Amino acid sequence: MKKLLVAVVFLVSSAAFAQYEAIAYNPQTGQVAGSRGYSFESDAVNNALYACQNAYPYQACTVMNTGYANCIALAADHMGHWGRAQNFPGWDQNDAVSGALNACGSPECTLLRVECN
C-alpha cells in the first residue's frame, strides 16, 4: 500500500508542475498568442499556434519562443525587427521582457507577449 501511495503522489505532483510555455507570432497580421502550463513542449507549441492562427486561419503563425519553468518574451516593431528572450535562474519576468526588447534592436520595439510559469 505504501508503494502505491508514493507512486500516486509522484504522478499527481509531476502533473501539477508541468511548465512548458510557447509564444507564436505572425508578423504580417500582428497576431500573437501564447500558452503555458503544459506537460509537454509539443502541447504548448500546438496550443500557441492554434490560438495565433484562430483569428487569421489562412495566415501561418510561427513559434518564436519556447521554454520550461521560466519566463519567455517576444518584442517587435512595425518594420519587421523582433527579439525574444527567456529568463534564467536569478532573473525575473522583467529581465525576460528587457531581454526581448534589447534583442529586438529598434527603439520602436514594443513587448508583444510574455508567458511565465
C-alpha positions in Angstrom: 0.0 0.0 0.0 2.8 2.4 0.8 4.4 1.9 -2.6 1.2 2.6 -4.4 0.6 5.8 -2.4 4.1 7.1 -3.2 3.5 6.4 -6.9 0.2 8.2 -6.9 1.6 11.2 -5.1 4.5 11.3 -7.6 2.2 11.3 -10.6 0.0 14.0 -9.2 2.9 16.2 -8.2 4.5 15.8 -11.6 1.4 16.9 -13.4 0.9 19.8 -11.0 4.4 21.2 -12.0 4.0 20.8 -15.8 5.5 24.1 -17.0 6.2 24.3 -20.8 5.3 27.6 -22.4 5.4 28.9 -26.0 4.8 32.1 -28.0 3.6 32.1 -31.6 3.6 35.2 -33.9 2.6 36.2 -37.4 4.4 39.4 -38.4 2.1 40.0 -41.4 -1.0 40.2 -39.3 0.5 41.1 -36.0 -1.4 38.2 -34.3 0.4 36.8 -31.3 -0.6 34.1 -28.8 1.0 32.2 -26.0 0.4 29.2 -23.9 1.8 27.9 -20.6 1.5 25.1 -18.1 1.7 22.1 -20.4 3.4 18.8 -19.5 4.9 18.5 -23.0 6.5 21.1 -25.1 4.6 19.9 -28.2 1.3 20.7 -26.4 2.4 24.2 -25.5 3.6 24.8 -29.1 0.4 23.4 -30.7 -1.8 25.4 -28.3 0.1 28.7 -29.1 -0.1 28.0 -32.8 -3.8 27.2 -32.7 -4.6 30.4 -30.7 -2.5 32.5 -33.0 -4.0 31.2 -36.2 -7.5 31.2 -34.9 -8.1 34.9 -35.8 -6.5 34.5 -39.3 -6.9 30.9 -40.3 -5.2 31.3 -43.7 -2.2 33.1 -42.3 0.5 30.9 -40.9 1.9 31.7 -37.4 5.4 30.8 -36.4 6.6 29.6 -33.0 9.0 32.3 -31.8 10.0 31.1 -28.4 9.6 28.1 -26.1 10.7 27.5 -22.5 10.3 25.3 -19.5 9.6 26.6 -16.0 10.6 30.2 -16.7 9.5 33.4 -18.5 9.7 33.9 -22.2 9.1 37.2 -24.0 8.7 38.5 -27.6 9.0 42.1 -28.8 8.7 43.5 -32.3 8.2 46.7 -34.2 6.3 47.6 -37.4 9.4 47.4 -39.6 10.0 43.6 -39.1 12.5 43.7 -36.3 11.9 41.3 -33.5 13.6 39.9 -30.4 13.0 37.1 -28.0 14.3 36.2 -24.6 13.8 33.8 -21.7 14.9 34.2 -18.2 17.5 32.2 -16.4 17.9 31.3 -12.7 18.1 34.6 -10.8 16.1 36.5 -13.4 12.5 37.6 -13.1 9.8 38.5 -15.6 11.2 42.0 -16.1 14.6 40.5 -17.1 12.9 38.4 -19.9 11.0 41.5 -21.1 14.1 43.7 -21.1 16.0 40.9 -22.9 13.4 40.7 -25.7 13.2 44.5 -26.1 17.0 44.7 -26.3 17.3 41.8 -28.7 14.7 43.5 -31.0 17.3 46.2 -31.6 15.0 49.0 -32.6 13.7 51.9 -30.5 10.3 51.3 -32.0 10.0 47.8 -30.5 7.3 47.0 -28.0 6.5 44.0 -25.9 4.1 41.7 -27.7 3.8 38.8 -25.3 5.3 37.3 -22.1 4.5 33.9 -20.7 5.7 32.8 -17.3 5.4 29.6 -15.3 
